[in-house]
Amino acid sequence: MFEIIRKKELNPTVTLIDVKAPLIAKKAEPGQFVILRTDESGERIPLTVADFDREKGTVTVIFQKVGATTEKLGKMNVGDFLCDFVGPLGKATKTEGLKKVAVVGGGVGCAIAFPVAKKLHSLGCEVHAIIGFRNKDLVILEDEFRANTTKTVLMSDDGSAGEKGLVTDALKKLIEIGDKYDEVITIGPLIMMKFVCALTKEYGIKTVASMNPIMIDGTGMCGGCRLTVGGKMKFACVDGPEFDGHEIDFDEAIDRGRMYADFERHAYEETCNLLKKAEEK
């Protein structure tokens, strides 16, 4: 059993929790993930390690309440225990030898981008973070990014936070004013990563994309996270989650993700109704 020792609502739909898991905290690295279950009858879901504290033995995960299990998880509080919390899984982000990097995050994907930026910054790398959200109410981790980067550019679709526009607008501007990056690392919605990679391909900048958003069971058994990279089939959970962004077939990945939308919506609504009835008793 794994105790929740801290809970923080980052915005109306995104929540941060710290979980007591010393063995995982001892080995976790940016880019890796854990698999958890809220209870013995619950489904297994993968969540990326957003941070960790080796001394305190805690692992931080950040999640958006969009499905049945994340809705249940959002109802749990400090002092509650998770049934399972397994990891670290997946391959860690390669950070050695990089001198200047742009980390581009979108929405809740910024929770995955943050530990990467933090690790690079701690290694002495010049890190430029570009983080994008639909509006000011959905902004997360802005202060944390600013404290762990050389430069942070905040973008919003409606201009209510930072600059108005897309993350690709900010990245293009930085490139064109002369910033030369060893690598761009992008994490966020698939459509966002598709266009980030299309942009960097124009400039010949190596780009790594995290395919965490398409993972389901996290072990390679369900096949839900299979994707085509460089013409070959890969699994995000066991072969990644990070791949050469210029070789990913994003259109295929986006189409496959849509296959589960109706099922996830039904499960979410069913869980919400069950939780509401439980609260009314």
KAZIMO-V152575 format. One record per residue. BURIAL is # if it has 24 or more other C-alpha atoms within 12 Angstrom, else .. Layout:
burial=BURIAL
burial=BURIAL
This chain:
burial=.
burial=#
burial=#
burial=#
burial=#
burial=.
burial=#
burial=#
burial=.
burial=#
burial=.
burial=.
burial=#
burial=#
burial=#
burial=#
burial=#
burial=#
burial=#
burial=#
burial=#
burial=#
burial=.
burial=#
burial=#
burial=.
burial=#
burial=#
burial=#
burial=#
burial=#
burial=#
burial=#
burial=#
burial=#
burial=#
burial=#
burial=#
burial=.
burial=.
burial=.
burial=.
burial=.
burial=#
burial=#
burial=#
burial=#
burial=#
burial=#
burial=#
burial=#
burial=#
burial=#
burial=.
burial=.
burial=.
burial=#
burial=#
burial=#
burial=#
burial=#
burial=#
burial=#
burial=#
burial=#
burial=#
burial=#
burial=#
burial=#
burial=#
burial=#
burial=#
burial=#
burial=#
burial=#
burial=#
burial=.
burial=.
burial=.
burial=#
burial=#
burial=#
burial=.
burial=#
burial=#
burial=#
burial=#
burial=#
burial=#
burial=#
burial=#
burial=#
burial=#
burial=#
burial=#
burial=.
burial=.
burial=#
burial=.
burial=#
burial=#
burial=#
burial=#
burial=#
burial=#
burial=#
burial=#
burial=#
burial=#
burial=#
burial=#
burial=#
burial=#
burial=#
burial=#
burial=#
burial=#
burial=#
burial=#
burial=#
burial=#
burial=.
burial=.
burial=.
burial=#
burial=#
burial=#
burial=#
burial=#
burial=#
burial=#
burial=#
burial=#
burial=#
burial=#
burial=#
burial=.
burial=#
burial=#
burial=#
burial=#
burial=#
burial=.
burial=#
burial=#
burial=.
burial=.
burial=#
burial=#
burial=#
burial=#
burial=#
burial=#
burial=#
burial=#
burial=#
burial=#
burial=.
burial=.
burial=.
burial=#
burial=#
burial=#
burial=.
burial=#
burial=#
burial=#
burial=#
burial=#
burial=#
burial=#
burial=#
burial=.
burial=#
burial=#
burial=.
burial=.
burial=.
burial=.
burial=#
burial=#
burial=#
burial=#
burial=#
burial=#
burial=#
burial=#
burial=#
burial=#
burial=#
burial=#
burial=#
burial=#
burial=#
burial=#
burial=#
burial=#
burial=#
burial=#
burial=#
burial=.
burial=.
burial=.
burial=.
burial=#
burial=#
burial=#
burial=#
burial=#
burial=#
burial=#
burial=#
burial=#
burial=#
burial=#
burial=#
burial=#
burial=#
burial=#
burial=#
burial=.
burial=.
burial=.
burial=#
burial=#
burial=#
burial=#
burial=#
burial=#
burial=.
burial=.
burial=.
burial=.
burial=#
burial=#
burial=#
burial=#
burial=#
burial=#
burial=#
burial=#
burial=#
burial=#
burial=#
burial=#
burial=#
burial=#
burial=#
burial=#
burial=#
burial=.
burial=.
burial=#
burial=#
burial=.
burial=.
burial=#
burial=.
burial=.
burial=.
burial=.
burial=.
burial=.
burial=.
burial=.
burial=.
burial=.
burial=.
burial=.
burial=.
burial=#
burial=#
burial=.
burial=.
burial=.
burial=.
burial=.
burial=.
burial=.
burial=.
burial=.
